[in-house]
Amino acid sequence: LVLITPKYLLPYLEFTKTNKKVFKAAYMQPYVFKTQDITNYLYKNVFEPILIRFNVPEIERKYKILFYLNGMGAIIMEWIKNDCVESVEQIANIIINCFNLKDF
């Protein structure tokens, strides 16, 4: 089960870089942007069906998705705080390597 791939990650990072001010504002004021509502919607309608399809035990599903979302979110927010100096490809590689744990 691989949820993080360049095919999906690169366009998302390009969009994030283009709209970094909005993402920064959403991070700073999550209640205004209802980010938790969006996360819950994505979990129920996108991530949970994928995890079910790959027979991930129910008790593990929420934890695994939280790990992915919060880990990736932390990397992206740090990138945005640094004004997206690194390239989209560099950030994608960092994220992919973190989730594949190749460097550990």
C-alpha positions in Angstrom: 0.0 0.0 0.0 1.7 3.2 -1.2 -0.3 6.4 -0.6 2.5 8.8 -1.5 3.7 8.8 -5.1 5.3 11.4 -7.3 2.3 11.2 -9.7 0.0 12.7 -7.1 2.5 14.5 -4.9 4.2 16.7 -7.5 1.0 18.4 -8.8 -0.1 18.9 -5.2 3.2 20.5 -4.2 3.1 22.8 -7.3 -0.4 23.9 -6.3 0.8 24.5 -2.7 3.7 26.5 -3.9 1.5 28.7 -6.2 -0.9 29.2 -3.3 1.5 29.3 -0.4 -0.1 32.4 1.2 -3.5 30.6 1.4 -1.9 27.4 2.9 0.0 29.5 5.4 -3.2 31.3 6.5 -5.0 28.0 6.7 -2.3 26.6 8.9 -2.3 29.7 11.2 -6.1 29.7 11.5 -7.4 26.2 11.0 -10.8 27.0 12.6 -11.5 29.7 10.1 -10.6 27.5 7.1 -12.3 24.4 8.7 -9.3 22.3 8.0 -10.5 19.6 10.4 -13.8 19.2 8.5 -11.8 18.8 5.2 -9.5 16.2 6.8 -12.5 14.3 8.2 -14.2 14.4 4.8 -11.0 13.1 3.0 -10.6 10.4 5.6 -14.2 9.0 5.2 -14.4 9.4 1.4 -10.9 8.8 0.1 -8.5 7.3 2.6 -10.7 4.9 4.5 -11.9 3.1 1.3 -8.3 2.7 0.2 -7.3 1.2 3.6 -10.3 -1.1 3.6 -9.4 -2.3 0.1 -5.9 -3.2 1.3 -7.3 -5.0 4.4 -5.8 -2.6 6.9 -7.3 -3.5 10.3 -10.0 -1.0 11.4 -8.2 -0.2 14.6 -5.1 0.9 12.6 -6.7 3.0 9.9 -7.2 6.3 11.6 -3.7 6.1 13.1 -2.0 5.4 9.8 -3.8 8.2 8.0 -3.0 10.6 10.8 0.7 9.6 10.6 0.7 10.2 6.8 -1.2 13.5 6.9 0.5 15.0 9.9 4.0 14.0 8.8 3.5 15.2 5.3 1.8 18.4 6.6 4.7 19.2 8.9 7.2 18.9 6.0 5.0 21.1 3.7 4.4 23.7 6.4 8.2 23.9 7.1 8.7 24.4 3.3 6.1 27.1 3.2 7.6 28.9 6.3 10.9 28.9 4.4 9.1 30.5 1.4 9.3 27.3 -0.7 13.0 27.8 -1.4 13.6 24.1 -2.2 12.2 22.8 -5.4 9.0 20.8 -5.6 11.0 17.8 -6.6 13.3 18.1 -3.6 10.4 18.3 -1.2 8.7 15.4 -2.9 11.8 13.3 -2.5 12.1 14.2 1.2 8.5 13.2 1.8 8.8 10.0 -0.2 12.0 9.1 1.6 10.5 9.8 5.0 7.6 7.5 4.3 9.7 4.8 2.7 12.2 5.1 5.6 15.0 4.5 3.1 17.5 6.7 5.0 16.9 5.2 8.5 
